[in-house]
């Protein structure tokens, strides 16, 4: 056994968080472009709008614990964002990702 083996495992990599925040404008651009693309079906768009509306509305799934009521809003929004990308045709998502990466 070495002294290095006794060190605690490294925590989350702060570079992952930095990379997310640096790419946030690209994520927003991707969602906007997909939402406005006529080749994307109506269902993913409705799901995204519903998730965003739930996030800004004062309704809560956990109303009896007001201190953590924002958690359900965040979870619903995350599910809506994830589902929107998953329900969009993969080739259209890839096309927009490539255009954004090229500066478009």
Biopython code that builds the backbone (N, CA, C, O; Angstrom):
import numpy as np
from Bio.PDB.StructureBuilder import StructureBuilder

atoms = [
    (1, "UNK", "N", (0.844, -1.176, 0.000)),
    (1, "UNK", "CA", (0.000, 0.000, 0.000)),
    (1, "UNK", "C", (0.888, 1.236, 0.000)),
    (1, "UNK", "O", (1.880, 1.313, 0.724)),
    (2, "UNK", "N", (0.503, 2.203, -0.833)),
    (2, "UNK", "CA", (1.266, 3.437, -0.912)),
    (2, "UNK", "C", (0.471, 4.562, -0.263)),
    (2, "UNK", "O", (-0.730, 4.444, -0.022)),
    (3, "UNK", "N", (1.166, 5.640, 0.009)),
    (3, "UNK", "CA", (0.522, 6.797, 0.608)),
    (3, "UNK", "C", (-0.547, 7.371, -0.326)),
    (3, "UNK", "O", (-1.573, 7.873, 0.134)),
    (4, "UNK", "N", (-0.307, 7.296, -1.624)),
    (4, "UNK", "CA", (-1.282, 7.806, -2.588)),
    (4, "UNK", "C", (-2.590, 7.030, -2.551)),
    (4, "UNK", "O", (-3.645, 7.570, -2.882)),
    (5, "UNK", "N", (-2.525, 5.772, -2.150)),
    (5, "UNK", "CA", (-3.738, 4.960, -2.084)),
    (5, "UNK", "C", (-4.666, 5.419, -0.963)),
    (5, "UNK", "O", (-5.856, 5.105, -0.976)),
    (6, "UNK", "N", (-4.138, 6.153, -0.004)),
    (6, "UNK", "CA", (-4.934, 6.584, 1.138)),
    (6, "UNK", "C", (-5.649, 7.914, 0.877)),
    (6, "UNK", "O", (-6.488, 8.330, 1.675)),
    (7, "UNK", "N", (-5.330, 8.567, -0.210)),
    (7, "UNK", "CA", (-5.982, 9.836, -0.513)),
    (7, "UNK", "C", (-7.438, 9.577, -0.911)),
    (7, "UNK", "O", (-7.750, 8.555, -1.523)),
    (8, "UNK", "N", (-8.308, 10.499, -0.563)),
    (8, "UNK", "CA", (-9.705, 10.326, -0.987)),
    (8, "UNK", "C", (-9.801, 10.458, -2.499)),
    (8, "UNK", "O", (-8.982, 11.133, -3.122)),
    (9, "UNK", "N", (-10.790, 9.822, -3.081)),
    (9, "UNK", "CA", (-10.943, 9.943, -4.531)),
    (9, "UNK", "C", (-11.195, 11.399, -4.906)),
    (9, "UNK", "O", (-11.794, 12.154, -4.140)),
    (10, "UNK", "N", (-10.737, 11.780, -6.077)),
    (10, "UNK", "CA", (-10.949, 13.173, -6.476)),
    (10, "UNK", "C", (-12.433, 13.476, -6.626)),
    (10, "UNK", "O", (-13.221, 12.618, -7.021)),
    (11, "UNK", "N", (-12.790, 14.688, -6.309)),
    (11, "UNK", "CA", (-14.182, 15.123, -6.425)),
    (11, "UNK", "C", (-14.539, 15.399, -7.868)),
    (11, "UNK", "O", (-13.778, 15.078, -8.781)),
    (12, "UNK", "N", (-15.699, 15.996, -8.069)),
    (12, "UNK", "CA", (-16.121, 16.327, -9.428)),
    (12, "UNK", "C", (-15.119, 17.273, -10.076)),
    (12, "UNK", "O", (-14.553, 18.152, -9.426)),
    (13, "UNK", "N", (-14.923, 17.078, -11.330)),
    (13, "UNK", "CA", (-13.983, 17.893, -12.068)),
    (13, "UNK", "C", (-14.600, 19.265, -12.337)),
    (13, "UNK", "O", (-15.616, 19.355, -13.025)),
    (14, "UNK", "N", (-14.000, 20.340, -11.803)),
    (14, "UNK", "CA", (-14.582, 21.668, -12.033)),
    (14, "UNK", "C", (-14.551, 22.078, -13.500)),
    (14, "UNK", "O", (-15.290, 22.973, -13.909)),
    (15, "UNK", "N", (-13.708, 21.436, -14.288)),
    (15, "UNK", "CA", (-13.647, 21.770, -15.713)),
    (15, "UNK", "C", (-14.934, 21.371, -16.435)),
    (15, "UNK", "O", (-15.307, 21.998, -17.427)),
    (16, "UNK", "N", (-15.622, 20.321, -15.939)),
    (16, "UNK", "CA", (-16.900, 19.924, -16.546)),
    (16, "UNK", "C", (-17.924, 21.043, -16.373)),
    (16, "UNK", "O", (-18.662, 21.366, -17.304)),
    (17, "UNK", "N", (-17.966, 21.633, -15.176)),
    (17, "UNK", "CA", (-18.892, 22.742, -14.943)),
    (17, "UNK", "C", (-18.538, 23.940, -15.802)),
    (17, "UNK", "O", (-19.423, 24.579, -16.372)),
    (18, "UNK", "N", (-17.255, 24.253, -15.901)),
    (18, "UNK", "CA", (-16.821, 25.376, -16.722)),
    (18, "UNK", "C", (-17.178, 25.149, -18.187)),
    (18, "UNK", "O", (-17.649, 26.063, -18.864)),
    (19, "UNK", "N", (-16.958, 23.949, -18.667)),
    (19, "UNK", "CA", (-17.269, 23.622, -20.054)),
    (19, "UNK", "C", (-18.770, 23.780, -20.324)),
    (19, "UNK", "O", (-19.169, 24.273, -21.379)),
    (20, "UNK", "N", (-19.596, 23.356, -19.360)),
    (20, "UNK", "CA", (-21.048, 23.523, -19.523)),
    (20, "UNK", "C", (-21.401, 24.994, -19.657)),
    (20, "UNK", "O", (-22.131, 25.368, -20.575)),
    (21, "UNK", "N", (-20.897, 25.842, -18.759)),
    (21, "UNK", "CA", (-21.245, 27.258, -18.780)),
    (21, "UNK", "C", (-20.709, 27.963, -20.021)),
    (21, "UNK", "O", (-21.339, 28.887, -20.535)),
    (22, "UNK", "N", (-19.550, 27.526, -20.501)),
    (22, "UNK", "CA", (-19.006, 28.119, -21.720)),
    (22, "UNK", "C", (-19.827, 27.727, -22.949)),
    (22, "UNK", "O", (-19.918, 28.494, -23.908)),
    (23, "UNK", "N", (-20.418, 26.543, -22.921)),
    (23, "UNK", "CA", (-21.218, 26.069, -24.052)),
    (23, "UNK", "C", (-22.701, 26.385, -23.925)),
    (23, "UNK", "O", (-23.475, 26.053, -24.823)),
    (24, "UNK", "N", (-23.112, 27.008, -22.847)),
    (24, "UNK", "CA", (-24.529, 27.319, -22.643)),
    (24, "UNK", "C", (-25.119, 28.132, -23.800)),
    (24, "UNK", "O", (-26.237, 27.836, -24.222)),
    (25, "UNK", "N", (-24.421, 29.142, -24.332)),
    (25, "UNK", "CA", (-24.991, 29.847, -25.498)),
    (25, "UNK", "C", (-25.225, 28.917, -26.691)),
    (25, "UNK", "O", (-26.191, 29.098, -27.433)),
    (26, "UNK", "N", (-24.356, 27.928, -26.882)),
    (26, "UNK", "CA", (-24.540, 26.975, -27.982)),
    (26, "UNK", "C", (-25.748, 26.073, -27.733)),
    (26, "UNK", "O", (-26.480, 25.740, -28.666)),
    (27, "UNK", "N", (-25.958, 25.678, -26.474)),
    (27, "UNK", "CA", (-27.129, 24.862, -26.152)),
    (27, "UNK", "C", (-28.407, 25.648, -26.428)),
    (27, "UNK", "O", (-29.353, 25.126, -27.019)),
    (28, "UNK", "N", (-28.425, 26.903, -25.997)),
    (28, "UNK", "CA", (-29.607, 27.738, -26.228)),
    (28, "UNK", "C", (-29.847, 27.902, -27.725)),
    (28, "UNK", "O", (-30.985, 27.831, -28.189)),
    (29, "UNK", "N", (-28.776, 28.120, -28.472)),
    (29, "UNK", "CA", (-28.884, 28.269, -29.923)),
    (29, "UNK", "C", (-29.417, 26.981, -30.557)),
    (29, "UNK", "O", (-30.240, 27.029, -31.471)),
    (30, "UNK", "N", (-28.943, 25.830, -30.065)),
    (30, "UNK", "CA", (-29.405, 24.550, -30.599)),
    (30, "UNK", "C", (-30.895, 24.363, -30.360)),
    (30, "UNK", "O", (-31.634, 23.989, -31.271)),
    (31, "UNK", "N", (-31.338, 24.623, -29.129)),
    (31, "UNK", "CA", (-32.765, 24.485, -28.826)),
    (31, "UNK", "C", (-33.591, 25.443, -29.673)),
    (31, "UNK", "O", (-34.646, 25.059, -30.178)),
    (32, "UNK", "N", (-33.141, 26.667, -29.838)),
    (32, "UNK", "CA", (-33.874, 27.653, -30.622)),
    (32, "UNK", "C", (-33.977, 27.222, -32.083)),
    (32, "UNK", "O", (-35.042, 27.303, -32.694)),
    (33, "UNK", "N", (-32.845, 26.759, -32.634)),
    (33, "UNK", "CA", (-32.835, 26.349, -34.041)),
    (33, "UNK", "C", (-33.727, 25.130, -34.261)),
    (33, "UNK", "O", (-34.458, 25.073, -35.250)),
    (34, "UNK", "N", (-33.679, 24.157, -33.353)),
    (34, "UNK", "CA", (-34.522, 22.968, -33.490)),
    (34, "UNK", "C", (-35.993, 23.321, -33.335)),
    (34, "UNK", "O", (-36.845, 22.789, -34.048)),
    (35, "UNK", "N", (-36.287, 24.215, -32.407)),
    (35, "UNK", "CA", (-37.674, 24.612, -32.194)),
    (35, "UNK", "C", (-38.247, 25.287, -33.435)),
    (35, "UNK", "O", (-39.425, 25.111, -33.746)),
    (36, "UNK", "N", (-37.438, 26.046, -34.137)),
    (36, "UNK", "CA", (-37.892, 26.763, -35.331)),
    (36, "UNK", "C", (-37.759, 25.958, -36.619)),
    (36, "UNK", "O", (-38.186, 26.420, -37.678)),
    (37, "UNK", "N", (-37.180, 24.773, -36.549)),
    (37, "UNK", "CA", (-37.011, 23.934, -37.735)),
    (37, "UNK", "C", (-38.339, 23.250, -38.059)),
    (37, "UNK", "O", (-38.917, 22.571, -37.210)),
    (38, "UNK", "N", (-38.814, 23.430, -39.279)),
    (38, "UNK", "CA", (-40.108, 22.863, -39.693)),
    (38, "UNK", "C", (-40.055, 21.339, -39.833)),
    (38, "UNK", "O", (-41.099, 20.690, -39.897)),
    (39, "UNK", "N", (-38.863, 20.770, -39.881)),
    (39, "UNK", "CA", (-38.735, 19.313, -39.995)),
    (39, "UNK", "C", (-38.909, 18.600, -38.661)),
    (39, "UNK", "O", (-39.069, 17.380, -38.623)),
    (40, "UNK", "N", (-38.878, 19.357, -37.567)),
    (40, "UNK", "CA", (-39.075, 18.775, -36.227)),
    (40, "UNK", "C", (-40.566, 18.694, -35.960)),
    (40, "UNK", "O", (-41.306, 19.644, -36.214)),
    (41, "UNK", "N", (-40.998, 17.558, -35.450)),
    (41, "UNK", "CA", (-42.413, 17.307, -35.201)),
    (41, "UNK", "C", (-42.980, 18.247, -34.150)),
    (41, "UNK", "O", (-42.232, 18.900, -33.422)),
    (42, "UNK", "N", (-44.275, 18.313, -34.075)),
    (42, "UNK", "CA", (-44.965, 19.185, -33.132)),
    (42, "UNK", "C", (-44.856, 18.668, -31.685)),
    (42, "UNK", "O", (-44.748, 19.471, -30.759)),
    (43, "UNK", "N", (-44.881, 17.362, -31.480)),
    (43, "UNK", "CA", (-44.852, 16.805, -30.121)),
    (43, "UNK", "C", (-43.632, 17.264, -29.315)),
    (43, "UNK", "O", (-43.806, 17.725, -28.187)),
    (44, "UNK", "N", (-42.408, 17.161, -29.840)),
    (44, "UNK", "CA", (-41.272, 17.640, -29.047)),
    (44, "UNK", "C", (-41.375, 19.130, -28.721)),
    (44, "UNK", "O", (-40.987, 19.558, -27.634)),
    (45, "UNK", "N", (-41.891, 19.907, -29.647)),
    (45, "UNK", "CA", (-42.030, 21.340, -29.412)),
    (45, "UNK", "C", (-43.038, 21.616, -28.301)),
    (45, "UNK", "O", (-42.810, 22.473, -27.447)),
    (46, "UNK", "N", (-44.154, 20.884, -28.314)),
    (46, "UNK", "CA", (-45.160, 21.050, -27.257)),
    (46, "UNK", "C", (-44.603, 20.632, -25.900)),
    (46, "UNK", "O", (-44.873, 21.275, -24.885)),
    (47, "UNK", "N", (-43.839, 19.571, -25.888)),
    (47, "UNK", "CA", (-43.226, 19.104, -24.643)),
    (47, "UNK", "C", (-42.259, 20.147, -24.089)),
    (47, "UNK", "O", (-42.241, 20.401, -22.885)),
    (48, "UNK", "N", (-41.461, 20.748, -24.956)),
    (48, "UNK", "CA", (-40.521, 21.781, -24.523)),
    (48, "UNK", "C", (-41.262, 22.996, -23.971)),
    (48, "UNK", "O", (-40.896, 23.527, -22.922)),
    (49, "UNK", "N", (-42.295, 23.432, -24.670)),
    (49, "UNK", "CA", (-43.075, 24.583, -24.208)),
    (49, "UNK", "C", (-43.739, 24.263, -22.865)),
    (49, "UNK", "O", (-43.758, 25.106, -21.969)),
    (50, "UNK", "N", (-44.273, 23.070, -22.725)),
    (50, "UNK", "CA", (-44.915, 22.678, -21.459)),
    (50, "UNK", "C", (-43.904, 22.682, -20.316)),
    (50, "UNK", "O", (-44.211, 23.147, -19.218)),
    (51, "UNK", "N", (-42.704, 22.169, -20.565)),
    (51, "UNK", "CA", (-41.666, 22.166, -19.529)),
    (51, "UNK", "C", (-41.252, 23.572, -19.134)),
    (51, "UNK", "O", (-41.066, 23.859, -17.952)),
    (52, "UNK", "N", (-41.106, 24.451, -20.120)),
    (52, "UNK", "CA", (-40.741, 25.840, -19.824)),
    (52, "UNK", "C", (-41.860, 26.565, -19.076)),
    (52, "UNK", "O", (-41.600, 27.335, -18.152)),
    (53, "UNK", "N", (-43.101, 26.313, -19.481)),
    (53, "UNK", "CA", (-44.233, 26.932, -18.784)),
    (53, "UNK", "C", (-44.326, 26.444, -17.343)),
    (53, "UNK", "O", (-44.579, 27.238, -16.436)),
    (54, "UNK", "N", (-44.127, 25.161, -17.127)),
    (54, "UNK", "CA", (-44.168, 24.629, -15.761)),
    (54, "UNK", "C", (-43.071, 25.264, -14.918)),
    (54, "UNK", "O", (-43.272, 25.560, -13.740)),
    (55, "UNK", "N", (-41.909, 25.470, -15.532)),
    (55, "UNK", "CA", (-40.765, 26.030, -14.815)),
    (55, "UNK", "C", (-41.046, 27.455, -14.352)),
    (55, "UNK", "O", (-40.618, 27.850, -13.268)),
    (56, "UNK", "N", (-41.767, 28.235, -15.171)),
    (56, "UNK", "CA", (-42.011, 29.626, -14.786)),
    (56, "UNK", "C", (-43.330, 29.826, -14.024)),
    (56, "UNK", "O", (-43.535, 30.876, -13.415)),
    (57, "UNK", "N", (-44.212, 28.838, -14.052)),
    (57, "UNK", "CA", (-45.494, 28.957, -13.357)),
    (57, "UNK", "C", (-45.305, 28.672, -11.860)),
    (57, "UNK", "O", (-44.383, 27.952, -11.478)),
    (58, "UNK", "N", (-46.167, 29.230, -11.027)),
    (58, "UNK", "CA", (-46.026, 29.028, -9.581)),
    (58, "UNK", "C", (-46.611, 27.707, -9.079)),
    (58, "UNK", "O", (-46.839, 27.566, -7.878)),
    (59, "UNK", "N", (-46.860, 26.740, -9.957)),
    (59, "UNK", "CA", (-47.384, 25.440, -9.524)),
    (59, "UNK", "C", (-46.229, 24.547, -9.084)),
    (59, "UNK", "O", (-45.122, 24.656, -9.610)),
    (60, "UNK", "N", (-46.481, 23.676, -8.132)),
    (60, "UNK", "CA", (-45.449, 22.771, -7.634)),
    (60, "UNK", "C", (-46.005, 21.376, -7.424)),
    (60, "UNK", "O", (-47.150, 21.207, -7.005)),
    (61, "UNK", "N", (-45.183, 20.380, -7.720)),
    (61, "UNK", "CA", (-45.550, 19.002, -7.402)),
    (61, "UNK", "C", (-45.322, 18.709, -5.929)),
    (61, "UNK", "O", (-45.922, 17.789, -5.373)),
    (62, "UNK", "N", (-44.454, 19.491, -5.295)),
    (62, "UNK", "CA", (-44.136, 19.306, -3.877)),
    (62, "UNK", "C", (-44.533, 20.583, -3.131)),
    (62, "UNK", "O", (-43.653, 21.283, -2.630)),
    (63, "UNK", "N", (-45.826, 20.910, -3.040)),
    (63, "UNK", "CA", (-46.222, 22.184, -2.432)),
    (63, "UNK", "C", (-46.098, 22.214, -0.910)),
    (63, "UNK", "O", (-46.054, 23.295, -0.321)),
    (64, "UNK", "N", (-46.043, 21.075, -0.276)),
    (64, "UNK", "CA", (-46.026, 21.036, 1.187)),
    (64, "UNK", "C", (-44.641, 21.304, 1.761)),
    (64, "UNK", "O", (-44.500, 21.431, 2.977)),
    (65, "UNK", "N", (-43.616, 21.393, 0.919)),
    (65, "UNK", "CA", (-42.264, 21.730, 1.385)),
    (65, "UNK", "C", (-41.777, 22.919, 0.545)),
    (65, "UNK", "O", (-41.059, 22.720, -0.436)),
    (66, "UNK", "N", (-42.150, 24.128, 0.907)),
    (66, "UNK", "CA", (-41.836, 25.282, 0.055)),
    (66, "UNK", "C", (-40.338, 25.557, -0.092)),
    (66, "UNK", "O", (-39.923, 26.173, -1.073)),
    (67, "UNK", "N", (-39.528, 25.114, 0.857)),
    (67, "UNK", "CA", (-38.088, 25.366, 0.775)),
    (67, "UNK", "C", (-37.433, 24.612, -0.376)),
    (67, "UNK", "O", (-36.389, 25.037, -0.871)),
    (68, "UNK", "N", (-38.026, 23.502, -0.810)),
    (68, "UNK", "CA", (-37.433, 22.728, -1.905)),
    (68, "UNK", "C", (-38.362, 22.646, -3.117)),
    (68, "UNK", "O", (-38.215, 21.767, -3.966)),
    (69, "UNK", "N", (-39.305, 23.559, -3.183)),
    (69, "UNK", "CA", (-40.264, 23.527, -4.290)),
    (69, "UNK", "C", (-39.596, 23.747, -5.637)),
    (69, "UNK", "O", (-40.115, 23.307, -6.663)),
    (70, "UNK", "N", (-38.465, 24.414, -5.649)),
    (70, "UNK", "CA", (-37.753, 24.657, -6.913)),
    (70, "UNK", "C", (-37.174, 23.374, -7.492)),
    (70, "UNK", "O", (-36.863, 23.321, -8.682)),
    (71, "UNK", "N", (-37.027, 22.347, -6.677)),
    (71, "UNK", "CA", (-36.436, 21.091, -7.155)),
    (71, "UNK", "C", (-37.337, 20.440, -8.204)),
    (71, "UNK", "O", (-36.851, 19.997, -9.244)),
    (72, "UNK", "N", (-38.639, 20.380, -7.942)),
    (72, "UNK", "CA", (-39.517, 19.748, -8.927)),
    (72, "UNK", "C", (-39.564, 20.555, -10.219)),
    (72, "UNK", "O", (-39.669, 19.985, -11.304)),
    (73, "UNK", "N", (-39.488, 21.887, -10.107)),
    (73, "UNK", "CA", (-39.443, 22.706, -11.318)),
    (73, "UNK", "C", (-38.209, 22.381, -12.153)),
    (73, "UNK", "O", (-38.290, 22.244, -13.374)),
    (74, "UNK", "N", (-37.080, 22.262, -11.489)),
    (74, "UNK", "CA", (-35.825, 21.962, -12.175)),
    (74, "UNK", "C", (-35.855, 20.570, -12.801)),
    (74, "UNK", "O", (-35.372, 20.377, -13.917)),
    (75, "UNK", "N", (-36.414, 19.617, -12.094)),
    (75, "UNK", "CA", (-36.494, 18.247, -12.618)),
    (75, "UNK", "C", (-37.403, 18.195, -13.848)),
    (75, "UNK", "O", (-37.058, 17.574, -14.852)),
    (76, "UNK", "N", (-38.553, 18.841, -13.767)),
    (76, "UNK", "CA", (-39.483, 18.845, -14.905)),
    (76, "UNK", "C", (-38.830, 19.526, -16.109)),
    (76, "UNK", "O", (-38.942, 19.034, -17.232)),
    (77, "UNK", "N", (-38.151, 20.648, -15.885)),
    (77, "UNK", "CA", (-37.485, 21.337, -16.995)),
    (77, "UNK", "C", (-36.381, 20.466, -17.598)),
    (77, "UNK", "O", (-36.253, 20.384, -18.819)),
    (78, "UNK", "N", (-35.589, 19.821, -16.749)),
    (78, "UNK", "CA", (-34.514, 18.955, -17.250)),
    (78, "UNK", "C", (-35.075, 17.804, -18.090)),
    (78, "UNK", "O", (-34.521, 17.471, -19.138)),
    (79, "UNK", "N", (-36.163, 17.207, -17.634)),
    (79, "UNK", "CA", (-36.793, 16.119, -18.395)),
    (79, "UNK", "C", (-37.321, 16.643, -19.734)),
    (79, "UNK", "O", (-37.188, 15.977, -20.761)),
    (80, "UNK", "N", (-37.917, 17.830, -19.720)),
    (80, "UNK", "CA", (-38.446, 18.404, -20.964)),
    (80, "UNK", "C", (-37.317, 18.713, -21.942)),
    (80, "UNK", "O", (-37.444, 18.436, -23.135)),
    (81, "UNK", "N", (-36.215, 19.282, -21.455)),
    (81, "UNK", "CA", (-35.080, 19.593, -22.330)),
    (81, "UNK", "C", (-34.468, 18.328, -22.918)),
    (81, "UNK", "O", (-34.167, 18.264, -24.110)),
    (82, "UNK", "N", (-34.288, 17.324, -22.064)),
    (82, "UNK", "CA", (-33.718, 16.047, -22.516)),
    (82, "UNK", "C", (-34.637, 15.372, -23.530)),
    (82, "UNK", "O", (-34.182, 14.888, -24.566)),
    (83, "UNK", "N", (-35.924, 15.344, -23.226)),
    (83, "UNK", "CA", (-36.888, 14.676, -24.106)),
    (83, "UNK", "C", (-37.007, 15.389, -25.445)),
    (83, "UNK", "O", (-37.178, 14.746, -26.481)),
    (84, "UNK", "N", (-36.917, 16.707, -25.427)),
    (84, "UNK", "CA", (-36.993, 17.463, -26.675)),
    (84, "UNK", "C", (-35.886, 17.020, -27.631)),
    (84, "UNK", "O", (-36.149, 16.742, -28.801)),
    (85, "UNK", "N", (-34.662, 16.953, -27.141)),
    (85, "UNK", "CA", (-33.543, 16.537, -27.997)),
    (85, "UNK", "C", (-33.715, 15.085, -28.429)),
    (85, "UNK", "O", (-33.464, 14.756, -29.589)),
    (86, "UNK", "N", (-34.134, 14.219, -27.524)),
    (86, "UNK", "CA", (-34.295, 12.803, -27.859)),
    (86, "UNK", "C", (-35.407, 12.567, -28.879)),
    (86, "UNK", "O", (-35.311, 11.644, -29.688)),
    (87, "UNK", "N", (-36.451, 13.379, -28.854)),
    (87, "UNK", "CA", (-37.565, 13.191, -29.781)),
    (87, "UNK", "C", (-37.332, 13.856, -31.140)),
    (87, "UNK", "O", (-38.037, 13.557, -32.104)),
    (88, "UNK", "N", (-36.357, 14.747, -31.221)),
    (88, "UNK", "CA", (-36.016, 15.349, -32.514)),
    (88, "UNK", "C", (-35.248, 14.323, -33.344)),
    (88, "UNK", "O", (-34.459, 13.554, -32.795)),
    (89, "UNK", "N", (-35.464, 14.301, -34.649)),
    (89, "UNK", "CA", (-34.708, 13.366, -35.491)),
    (89, "UNK", "C", (-33.199, 13.598, -35.348)),
    (89, "UNK", "O", (-32.716, 14.728, -35.415)),
    (90, "UNK", "N", (-32.480, 12.505, -35.152)),
    (90, "UNK", "CA", (-31.047, 12.578, -34.868)),
    (90, "UNK", "C", (-30.272, 13.325, -35.949)),
    (90, "UNK", "O", (-29.380, 14.114, -35.639)),
    (91, "UNK", "N", (-30.604, 13.082, -37.203)),
    (91, "UNK", "CA", (-29.837, 13.728, -38.283)),
    (91, "UNK", "C", (-30.057, 15.235, -38.293)),
    (91, "UNK", "O", (-29.155, 15.986, -38.664)),
    (92, "UNK", "N", (-31.238, 15.685, -37.893)),
    (92, "UNK", "CA", (-31.512, 17.124, -37.840)),
    (92, "UNK", "C", (-30.745, 17.754, -36.674)),
    (92, "UNK", "O", (-30.179, 18.839, -36.809)),
    (93, "UNK", "N", (-30.731, 17.070, -35.539)),
    (93, "UNK", "CA", (-29.956, 17.565, -34.395)),
    (93, "UNK", "C", (-28.487, 17.656, -34.784)),
    (93, "UNK", "O", (-27.838, 18.671, -34.532)),
    (94, "UNK", "N", (-27.962, 16.604, -35.395)),
    (94, "UNK", "CA", (-26.556, 16.584, -35.795)),
    (94, "UNK", "C", (-26.251, 17.700, -36.795)),
    (94, "UNK", "O", (-25.198, 18.333, -36.721)),
    (95, "UNK", "N", (-27.164, 17.935, -37.720)),
    (95, "UNK", "CA", (-26.983, 19.001, -38.707)),
    (95, "UNK", "C", (-26.848, 20.362, -38.028)),
    (95, "UNK", "O", (-25.973, 21.154, -38.377)),
    (96, "UNK", "N", (-27.721, 20.625, -37.057)),
    (96, "UNK", "CA", (-27.666, 21.909, -36.347)),
    (96, "UNK", "C", (-26.420, 22.001, -35.465)),
    (96, "UNK", "O", (-25.820, 23.070, -35.357)),
    (97, "UNK", "N", (-26.031, 20.912, -34.845)),
    (97, "UNK", "CA", (-24.814, 20.920, -34.019)),
    (97, "UNK", "C", (-23.607, 21.272, -34.874)),
    (97, "UNK", "O", (-22.767, 22.074, -34.466)),
    (98, "UNK", "N", (-23.518, 20.680, -36.051)),
    (98, "UNK", "CA", (-22.395, 20.951, -36.954)),
    (98, "UNK", "C", (-22.414, 22.408, -37.423)),
    (98, "UNK", "O", (-21.364, 23.048, -37.484)),
    (99, "UNK", "N", (-23.590, 22.937, -37.753)),
    (99, "UNK", "CA", (-23.686, 24.334, -38.177)),
    (99, "UNK", "C", (-23.267, 25.294, -37.067)),
    (99, "UNK", "O", (-22.577, 26.281, -37.323)),
    (100, "UNK", "N", (-23.685, 25.004, -35.836)),
    (100, "UNK", "CA", (-23.304, 25.831, -34.702)),
    (100, "UNK", "C", (-21.804, 25.747, -34.463)),
    (100, "UNK", "O", (-21.168, 26.759, -34.170)),
    (101, "UNK", "N", (-21.234, 24.557, -34.582)),
    (101, "UNK", "CA", (-19.788, 24.375, -34.392)),
    (101, "UNK", "C", (-18.979, 25.135, -35.440)),
    (101, "UNK", "O", (-17.856, 25.563, -35.172)),
    (102, "UNK", "N", (-19.544, 25.300, -36.619)),
    (102, "UNK", "CA", (-18.871, 26.043, -37.687)),
    (102, "UNK", "C", (-19.067, 27.547, -37.549)),
    (102, "UNK", "O", (-18.568, 28.325, -38.362)),
    (103, "UNK", "N", (-19.786, 27.941, -36.528)),
    (103, "UNK", "CA", (-20.012, 29.366, -36.306)),
    (103, "UNK", "C", (-21.311, 29.882, -36.868)),
    (103, "UNK", "O", (-21.540, 31.091, -36.902)),
    (104, "UNK", "N", (-22.167, 28.975, -37.310)),
    (104, "UNK", "CA", (-23.436, 29.393, -37.913)),
    (104, "UNK", "C", (-24.563, 29.536, -36.951)),
    (104, "UNK", "O", (-25.675, 29.883, -37.349)),
]
sb = StructureBuilder()
sb.init_structure("model")
sb.init_model(0)
sb.init_chain("A")
sb.init_seg("    ")
for serial, (resi, resn, name, xyz) in enumerate(atoms, 1):
    if name == "N":
        sb.init_residue(resn, " ", resi, " ")
    sb.init_atom(name, np.array(xyz, "f"), 0.0, 1.0, " ", f" {name:<3s}", serial, name[0])
structure = sb.get_structure()
